[in-house]
Amino acid sequence: MMYSDSTHQLWDCETAQGPLIVKICNSANVTRSIFWQGMQSLFAVNLPGQLGEFEQVFASLAKLSPLEIPEYIASGPASAHQQAFIAVKKLPGKMLLAVDVDESMVVSLARHIGTLHQHRQASWGGFGQAQFAAEYWPHRLQDSLQLLADSHANIPADILAEAIKLAGNCEVNEFVPIMPDLRWDQFLQHQGKLSALVDLDAFVFAPRELELVLLEYILDERQARVFSRHYQQAHCLPDLSGLRKPYRLLLYLINVLGEKNIDRWMQAPARF
């Protein structure tokens, strides 16, 4: 396990089929995880129950992304007799750390995200079960903000009230594949290049603006300029000014990057 509250154990296995990575889901940690509580509340995603459907996720993303996606071998949902698991072929490379990121990797990330954002559809939700119509996005976002804030003792009432009010105006007509938990350590680097995306657990169809708001925390100012330049070869950057507060609060509430200071989080620099 990478962290004490990780939702998976990772096993590096030598098999007759070659090296595999097997991820075994800790259902108790998923239940306790504020991130997966948020994914359940907003997107109706139940990770242990849906891991058996991940063959479609891997196949679809392998077609969409310019990065390498691990070859799917098998998976299964949680049951009375087994823990949820997924097995994939091991790819060459090592986990990418933020300190290792160079400009070429930011360009590769921009191309990867820009390509996925071209895959638009009218419904949203879990990647394999995008069941919600567009008009429900503002309402479920508001409900999720309130529900998640109720479990936090440190959310100022004025921040929550403003975010919920602005969330009511987050009307979206198109939804794209995004990672609400996007971090550099979900990618591999190989021979000095951003080579593969290996953690696909949290992919959903959602507004692209939500992922761009998350990227404002992951990219520094110089990296954001590089990302913007290459992302805009395929897309115009949207206006995030009316969306930033509710999306930032959502990301804070689901603890995507571990920040504990709400004021520092909400006042982070706007990169796009």
HELIX and SHEET records of a PDB file:
HELIX    1   1 SER A   27  ARG A   32  1                                   6    
HELIX    2   2 ILE A   34  PHE A   43  1                                  10    
HELIX    3   3 LEU A   47  GLN A   50  1                                   4    
HELIX    4   4 LEU A   51  GLU A   53  5                                   3    
HELIX    5   5 PHE A   54  LEU A   64  1                                  11    
HELIX    6   6 ALA A   98  ASP A  100  5                                   3    
HELIX    7   7 GLU A  103  LEU A  116  1                                  14    
HELIX    8   8 ALA A  134  TYR A  136  5                                   3    
HELIX    9   9 TRP A  137  ASP A  150  1                                  14    
HELIX   10  10 ALA A  157  ALA A  167  1                                  11    
HELIX   11  11 TRP A  184  GLN A  186  5                                   3    
HELIX   12  12 ARG A  208  ILE A  218  1                                  11    
HELIX   13  13 GLU A  221  TYR A  231  1                                  11    
HELIX   14  14 ARG A  244  LEU A  253  1                                  10    
HELIX   15  15 ILE A  262  MET A  266  1                                   5    
SHEET    1   A 4 HIS A   8  THR A  15  0                                        
SHEET    2   A 4 GLY A  18  CYS A  25 -1                                        
SHEET    3   A 4 PHE A  85  LYS A  89 -1                                        
SHEET    4   A 4 TYR A  72  GLY A  76 -1                                        
SHEET    1   B 3 LYS A  94  MET A  95  0                                        
SHEET    2   B 3 PHE A 187  HIS A 190 -1                                        
SHEET    3   B 3 LYS A 193  LEU A 197 -1                                        
SHEET    1   C 4 GLN A 129  ALA A 133  0                                        
SHEET    2   C 4 SER A 123  GLY A 126 -1                                        
SHEET    3   C 4 VAL A 204  ALA A 206 -1                                        
SHEET    4   C 4 VAL A 176  ILE A 178 -1                                        
END                                                                             
